[in-house]
Structures are given as C-alpha cells and as structure tokens.
Amino acid sequence: MNPGIAPALVAAIFFGASTPLARALVGTINPAWLAGCLYAGSGIGLAIVLALRCVGRRSRGAPPLSRSDLPWLAATIVSGGVVAPLLFTFGLRHTPGATASLLLNLETVLTVVLAWFVFREHYSTRVVIGMALIVAACAVLGWEGRQLGAGGGAPLIALACLGWALDNNLTRKIAGSDALAIAASKGLCGGAVNLALAASFGGASPALSQAVAAGAVGLLGYGLSLVLFIVSMRSLGTARASAYFATAPFFGVAVAFAILSEPAQSAFWIALPFMAVGVWLHLTERHDHRHTHEAMLHDHVHRHDEHHRHAHDFPWDGTEPHAHPHAHDAITHAHAHAPDLHHRHEH
C-alpha cells in the first residue's frame, strides 16, 4: 500500500472531526471571529511545536524550506490564506449556509482539475471514476433536506474554492520540504488575515476561553490535518491525496453522531456506498509501466529503497527515514508507482 494513503486518511479524520466541533462553537462565537481563531490556533500551535522540535531534535528530519521554495510558499499563502478566505467571507454574507456548504465541494473538483490539466499530473479512467463517485457522495451528503438558494455571493465562494485549489496544487511544489514549517506559515498568515477581517466585520471579540477552544479545534482540523496532507502529497500527488481527503465529511458525521449525539441522516447511508466504491477504486489502483528517471540532485525525506541506493559522505547511524542532499543517477525501470516526488514524468 502506498505510504501516503494513511496520512491522507488521518488528515481527513482530523479535518472531518473539526467541523462538528467548530459548529458547536458557532452559537457562542461570531463566524468571522471563529474563522480567525481556527486559523490562528493552527499557526500558533504549529509554531510552538516547530520551536520545540528545533530545540530537541538530534537528527535531521525533513529538509528546511530553501530559498527557491519561498516564492511557492508565498504564492500558496496569498492564494489559500489571504485571497480565498477574503472571497469566502464576503461571499458568505450574501449566500445561504446550505448553498455555501455544497459549493465548498468545488474545492476538491477544482483541485483535481488543476492537477490533471494544468499541472499535468497523471490520471487513469479508474481514478477519474473513483474521484467522481467521491465528489458525488459529498454532494449527496450536503444536499438532503436543505432549501437552497443561489445568493449573490455564490460566485465569490466559487472563486474562493479556486483559490484553495490553486493553493493545494502549488503546495505540491514544496511538499518535499518541512511540512510542519509550511503549515505553520500558512496558519500564522491565514490567522492574521482572518482576525483582521473579524475585527473589521465580526463585531465584539469572543471571550478568551472561547477563543482558546476554537484555537484548539483549529490546531487539530487545520494544522495537524494540513501537515499530514502535505506528507501524503509526497507519495500520492495532489489529486489522489485530495480524493482521500474528500472523505472528511463522512468522518465529521461519525464524530457528530458519536460525540454530539446528532443522528446520521438518510443522506449519509445513501452516499456511503458511493464513497466506499470511490475510495476502493483508488486503493486498488495499480499504475505500472517502464519509465526513466533523469539524473538529479535534491533533498527530501527518504528511505534507502530502489530509488535511493547511495552512500553517505557523513556519519550515519542507520536511522530511516532521513533527509539530506543526495544525487540520483539516471535509471530506467518498471514498477507500480504514483505521481510522487520521483514520478512526475510524461506518459
């Protein structure tokens, strides 16, 4: 099984669980302030973890962000942490909540479309069908019993989804670097933007206890979830990682049922088989053909597998996975693979 599947599903669990927990706070915190606290909690919490790790780490883990990564990081922050939340906030003011919830499924659709047709990530008929079933399941889950109206803000929410989709695809460009540093940077910048929006349009600020509770939810659902999603992209690519992450609403329903005693509606049971088949199609995908790796030098977390048979020019205690600059010789071979860091070739 591809090593990126587990972190993608755990990321979906964290994000899905945060949704009903955040919804439980909506009655006590203005939505604008809630969004700011969620992002800020993610950024501050991850920054603390990052600082503690820097103090206590003895061996090198993921490579730090390099100078060449910074333009990509800045682009992801602008598109996903500044522009998209701004568009979503203004769009939400003029759009019914049910409509906004369904429109958010566009993020997954647009992420996959950009990955396949703009960033040229490989896809197959099996993956396309699986992705369609997963998106359909999410739409069914958000549809039942809701009175929908387009609202004047719908185009803004759609554009916000495009911003987040672009963010996801740009993040893949730097996914081999330190996922914790990437997620912390996004959280801090996103938190600053959303808190500024809340101060301008959100009315009175929440009580400290409410803000801390929202921040804790944000650390779980926005921070740790994003770290794991970035890790999964290293092995799966953007589209496939997004497919597994799209299962988050189902985990959200499960948490609402188990913790908040909310009943599972009939839409859940209707959508569940669609979701299950879509995930199964992804899990059982096998993409295998003869391909060539060009010689290259790069730095990322790796094990000494068939793509990493190199010696070390420094003392090494055998710990794996580990990261250091290393060279790849040109090689042509055939094996099952996903569009990971080493398999971004043409077909």
N, C-alpha and C positions, 0 to 999 in steps of 0.2 A: 504494500500500500504506500502511496506517495506520502512522504513525511509532512507535506503541507496541509493534508486534509484535517488532521487532528487540531492544529491551532486555528484553522478556519472555523471549524465547528464550535470550538470553545469560545472563540471570539463572538460567534453568533449567539451562544448561550448567554454570555455576559451582556451583550447589547440587547438581546431579547428580554432578559430579566430586568434590565434598567427601565424599560418602557412602562410596565405597570407600576414599578416603584416610583418613577417620576410622575406618572399620572396621579398617584396617591398624594403627591405634594402640590398638585395644581390648585386644589381648593384653598391652600394656605399661602401660596406664593404666586405673584403675578407671572404669567407665562414668559414675559420678556426677561424678568429677573431670574426665573428658573433656568432659561437657556444660558444666561450668563454664568450662573453658579455651576451648572453642569460642565461647561467648557473650562471655567477657571479651576474647578475641583480637579478635573483631569490634568490640566497643565501643572498646577502647583504640586499635586500628589506625585506625578511622574518626575517632576524636577527634584523633589526630595529623594525619591528612590534613586534617581540618577546620581545625586550627590553622595548618597550613602554607598552606592556601588563603587564610585570612583575612589572613596576612602578605603573600602575593604577589599577591593579586587586585587588578587595577587597575579593572576594570569590574564592575558589579553583575550577579551571576548570578541564581539562584533567590532569591525573597524569603525573608527570615528568618522563623522562626516568630513569629507575632504573639501578643498576649495572648489573643485569642479562640481560638487554636489549642491553647493549653496544656491546657484540660480534655480535649480529644480526645486529645492526646498522652498525658496521664496515664492515660486510660481504656485506650488501646492497650497501654501498658506494664504496667498491672495485669492486664489480661486475657491478653495474649500473653507477657509477660516475667516475671510473678510467679505468677499462678494456674495457668495452663496447664502450665508446667514443674513446678510443685509436684505437681499432679494426675498428670502423666505419670510423674514419678519414683516416687511411691508406687504407682501402678498397675503400673509395670514390674516392681516387686518381686514381684508375685503373678500375672504373666502371661507365658506363653511368648513368646520373642522373635519367632517366626514369626507368632503371633497379633497381637502388637503392631505388627509391620510392616504387616500387612494393615489393621488398624484405623486406621492413620495416613492411609489413603486417605479416611477420613471428613472430614479437614480440607478437602479440595477440595470434596467433596459439600456439606458444611455451609456453606462459604464461598459457594458458588453459590446454595444455597437461601436463605440470609440476604440475599444481594444481590438476588435476584429477588423474594422475597416479603415481606421486611421493609423493605429499603431501596429497593424499587420500581425497581430497575434494569431496563431494557428487555431482553426476550429474544424470540427467534423460534423456530419449530419447528426450523429449520436449526441454530441454536445449541444447542438442547436435545439434539438427536440427536448433534451433534458432541461435546458435553460428556459424554453417556452413553457414547459409544464410547471416549473418552479415559480415563474412570474405569474402564470395563471392562478396558481394556488394562492399566492399572496393577494391577488386582486379579489378572489372569491372571499378570502378571509376578511378583507376590509369592506366588502360590499354589503353583506346581509343586513337588512332592516334599517338602512340609512337613507334618509331623504337627501338626495344630492342636488346641489345647485352649482353652476359653474363659478359664479362670483367673479368680480373684476380682477381679483388678484391671482387667478389661476395661471396666466402667462408668466407672472413673476415667480411663482412656485416652480413651474416647469423650468424656467431659466436657472433657478437655484439648484435643481436636480442636475442640470447640465454642468453647473459649476462643481458640484460634488463629484460627478462622474469624471470630469477632467482632472480633478484632484486625485482620484483613485488611480487613474492611468499615469499621471505624472509621478506619483509616489513610487510606482514600479521602477522608475528610472534610478531611484536611490535606495531600493529595498534591500540591497546587499549591505548597506551601511547600518549603523546602530539604530535599530527600530525604536528603542526607548528614547533616544535623543530626538528622533524625528517626531514621535508622538508628543513628547513634552513641548517641543517648539510649537507644534500646531495647537496644542491645548492652551498654552500661555497666550499666543496671539489671538486665537479664537475667543478666549475668555475676555481679553481686554476689549475686543470689538463688541462682543455681545453685552458686556457690562456697561459699556458706553452707550449702546443702544437702549438698554434698560433704564439708565439714568436719564435719558432724554425722553423716552416714551412710556416707561413702565410704571410711573407713579412712585409711591413710597417704597423704600428698600425693605427687604424681609428682615425678620429677627435673626440674630446670629445663629441660634440653634437650627432654624430652618435653612439658612444658607449653608451651614456645615453638613446637614443631612443631604441637601441637594448636591453638594460638592463630593460627598462620599459616593453617591449614585453615579455622578459623572466620572469619577475615577474608575469605577468598575465598568460602566457601559460605554464610555467614550475613550478612556485612557488605556486600560489594560486590553480592552477589546481591539483598539487600533494597533497596539503593539503586536498582538497575535495575528491580526490581519496582515500586517506588513511582513511578518515572518512567513506566513502562508504564501504570500505572493512570490517569495524567493523560489519556491518549489513548484507552484501551480500556475503562475501567471495571473494577470488581473481578472480575466473573465471567469476562469474556473474558481478562483478564490471567492469572487463575488457570488457565484452560484451557491456555494456552501454557506456564505454569509447571509444569503437571502432567506435562509431557514429561520432567521432570528424571530420573526413574528410568531412562529409556532412555539418557540421556547418561551416567548412572552406570554402566550395564552396559558402554557403549562404552569408558569410561575404565578400568574393571576389566579389560576384555579387552585394551586396548592397552598399559596401563602395568603392571598387576599380573598379566598373563598368565592371568587367570581365563577359562575357556571360557564362551561365551554358551549358556545352556541353551535347550532347545526352547521353553520358555515365551516367551522373547524373540521368537522367529520367529513364534509363534502370535499374540502380542499386537501385533507391529509393524504389520500391516495395519489393525487396529482403530485404533491410534494415528494412523497416516498418514491414514486417511479422516477421523477426527475433526478433526485439525488442518487438513486440506484444506477441510472444511466451514466452519471458522472463517475461514480465509484468503480464501475466495471469497465470504464473506457480503457482501451489499450492502443496507444499510438506508437507504432514500431516501424522504422524504415532506416535505410542506410543514409547516413548524413556525415558531414565533415565539420570538424571544429577547426577554426583558424587559430594560429598561434597568437597568444595574447598574454598580457600581464595585468593582473588585477588583485583585489584584496577583498575577501569576504569570509564568512564562517563556512567551514567545510570539514569533511572527513576524508580520510585517505581512501576514496573509492576509485573506480576505474578512470575518473576524470582528474584525480589528484594523486598521481604517483610521482611525488617529488621528494627530494632530500631537503633537509633544513640546514641553513647556514648559521644556526643559533642553537643553544641548548634547549632541548625539548623533552618533557617528561612523559610523553605519550598521551597526554590528555586530548580527547576529541569530544565534540567538535572544537575547533580552534580557528583563529584568524591570523593571517599575516600576508604580506605581499608575496605572490608566487606566480610562476610562469607556466603557461600551458603550451606544450608542443602541439603542432598540427596533427590531427588524428582523424581517421575515417573509420567508422564502425556502425553497427546497427544494434539497437536495444530499445526497449519501451521507455518513453520519456514524455514529459510535459513541457510547455514553453517556459522553463525556468531560466535561471541566470546563464546557463550554458547552452540553452537550446532555443535561441531566438533567430533561427535560420529560415530561409525561404524554402517553400515546398514546390 
